[in-house]
Amino acid sequence: MKKYSIEKPETEWKEQLSEEQFRVLREKGTEAPHTGKYNMHFEDGEYFCAGCGEKLFDSEAKFESGCGWPSFDKAIEGKVEYVQDKTFGMIRTEILCASCGGHLGHVFDDGPTETGQRYCVNSASINFNK
């Protein structure tokens, strides 16, 4: 099992996070499409892990993908961990916060920008600061 720089007992995560944040970040849940508060959010600023506060994405990397979840074309280097995910009969790349291991979503190679990436992120897994 991988060790992260920020580790807490599940009971402490439950106290710190909302029920939805805990379900997404700690239990690898997914919020319903088009329901997250950052899906259609395009203010200038920075996006942080809702679990540990680590900066993950800048607003200039955010774009409207139409997929129903916040989408970014790149992450801050070294802040996201990539893990092969074979659940639900698919092979995908799961993205985790590299500091606390919180589940953020998945990354796909179908992005429309020069990076070719679409980081599909659950709003419950991130916070935003202007």
VENFEN-V842594 format. One record per backbone hydrogen bond with DSSP energy under -0.5 kcal/mol. CO is the residue of the C=O (numbers start at 1). NH is the residue of the N-H. E is the energy in kcal/mol with one decimal. If there is no record, write none. Layout:
co/nh/e
CO/NH/E
CO/NH/E
This chain:
co/nh/e
5/7/-0.6
9/12/-0.8
9/13/-1.9
10/14/-2.4
11/15/-1.5
12/16/-2.0
13/17/-2.7
18/22/-2.6
19/23/-2.2
20/24/-2.2
21/25/-3.0
22/26/-1.9
22/27/-1.2
23/29/-2.0
24/28/-0.8
25/103/-2.5
32/35/-1.2
36/39/-1.3
38/41/-1.1
40/42/-0.5
45/59/-2.5
46/129/-2.5
47/56/-2.8
47/57/-1.7
48/127/-2.4
49/53/-1.9
54/49/-2.8
56/76/-3.3
57/47/-3.0
58/61/-1.7
59/62/-1.7
61/73/-2.5
63/65/-0.8
63/71/-0.6
68/34/-2.6
70/121/-2.8
71/63/-2.3
72/119/-3.5
76/79/-2.1
79/98/-2.3
81/96/-2.3
83/94/-3.2
85/92/-2.9
86/89/-0.7
87/90/-1.6
90/92/-0.6
92/85/-3.1
92/94/-0.6
93/107/-2.4
94/83/-2.2
95/104/-2.7
95/105/-1.3
96/81/-3.0
97/101/-2.4
99/6/-2.5
102/97/-2.4
104/122/-2.9
105/95/-2.4
106/120/-3.0
107/93/-0.7
108/118/-2.2
113/116/-1.3
116/111/-1.8
118/108/-1.9
118/120/-0.9
119/72/-1.4
119/121/-0.8
120/106/-2.0
121/70/-0.8
122/125/-1.6
123/126/-1.5
125/50/-2.7
127/48/-2.9
129/46/-2.8
